[in-house]
């Protein structure tokens, strides 16, 4: 298979089919979101800080909940970009229903094409939410595009599942089953989705990549960004391993086991 083109086609077909399932799901709870639910995790809002009056770009925004949450938090302008046209349609509808269409816009484009899809514009904050980087084969190209969208004095903020988690066994999260430093994709062909594992779906082939922490940081530094912090967390947002224990909506490794990092966040700034 020619991954230069077919990986994108497969992933887009998979995501396009799942958009209506996600939009109708209890997981995304559209009614609660329209009623005021904020989907930005507390640790992210603390690390990003006050966005009042700022311009924010959300890469790989899916149906726009986090993008619009930043608008609700006072951002002067938010732009969400996603390669799934059905996802962008949902996001545009939400923006209109919330009365945010004057400050929130959405663009259907591949993240690697963000510079041409949103020309002649830069942002105070470029934000990438959780569960996004694994869908991209080329982290160096991603960093180049993301960095090009940051205004002088602005920054990129990334929160992600830790790449170590992508290579450990599902049962215990203690044994390596895949190559942490490998560049080949993980190929998955399975029905369902994370909001409904039993959903009947037809476009089930997808390609994911693991990006080691060093590769992400090095790619950002190579594009002129200065690392402000890199935080690793011993909890995650879903039962990524069968052994994890839920505590107040977060999943931790059980007491008495060796702890591994499950999520990370970083901030990288462009000099003024």
Secondary structure by P-SEA (a helix, b strand, c coil): cccccaaaaaaaaaaaaaaaaaaaccccaaaaaaaccccccaaaaaaacccccbbbbbccccccaaaaaaaaacccbbbbbbccaaaaaaaaaaaaaacccccbbbbbccccccccccccccccccccccccccccccaaaaaaaaaaacccccbbbbbbcccccccccccccccccccccccccbbbbbcccccccccccccccbbbbbbcaaaaaaaaaaabbbbcbbbbbccccccccccccccccccccccccccccccccccccccc
